[in-house]
Amino acid sequence: MVMTLVITAINTGINNGYIGRFLSAWKFSFPVAIVAGSIVAPLAKKIVDKIIFK
């Protein structure tokens, strides 16, 4: 959420309509982040476990 706030501000500026642009960007980025996190987290855990428990 914070990242979407910052990137929206950098790309479009903070002016009229900023909150609407942020919410529009967030409604698409949130599901992508959830799916990516659910795929990447188990893979990262397996890699870390292999390194630590080797």
C-alpha positions in Angstrom: 0.0 0.0 0.0 2.8 2.4 0.9 4.7 1.6 -2.2 1.6 2.3 -4.4 1.1 5.6 -2.6 4.7 6.6 -3.3 4.9 5.4 -6.9 1.6 7.1 -7.8 2.8 10.3 -6.3 6.1 10.1 -8.2 4.5 9.2 -11.5 1.5 11.6 -11.5 2.1 14.1 -8.7 0.0 14.9 -5.7 -2.8 17.0 -7.0 -6.6 16.8 -7.6 -7.5 13.2 -8.2 -4.5 11.7 -6.5 -6.6 9.5 -4.1 -8.6 8.2 -7.0 -5.5 7.3 -9.0 -4.0 5.7 -6.0 -7.1 3.6 -5.3 -7.2 2.6 -9.0 -3.6 1.5 -9.0 -4.0 -0.3 -5.6 -7.0 -2.4 -6.7 -4.8 -3.9 -9.4 -1.5 -4.1 -7.5 -2.8 -5.7 -4.3 -4.0 -9.0 -6.0 -0.7 -9.2 -7.9 1.3 -8.8 -4.7 -0.8 -11.4 -2.9 -0.3 -14.0 -5.7 3.4 -13.2 -6.1 3.9 -13.4 -2.3 2.2 -16.7 -2.1 4.4 -18.1 -4.9 7.7 -16.5 -3.9 7.5 -17.0 -0.1 7.5 -20.9 -0.1 10.3 -20.9 -2.7 12.4 -18.5 -0.6 11.8 -20.6 2.5 13.0 -23.8 0.7 16.1 -22.0 -0.4 16.8 -20.6 3.0 16.2 -24.0 4.7 18.7 -25.6 2.3 21.3 -23.0 3.1 20.8 -23.0 6.8 20.3 -26.8 7.4 23.0 -27.9 4.9 
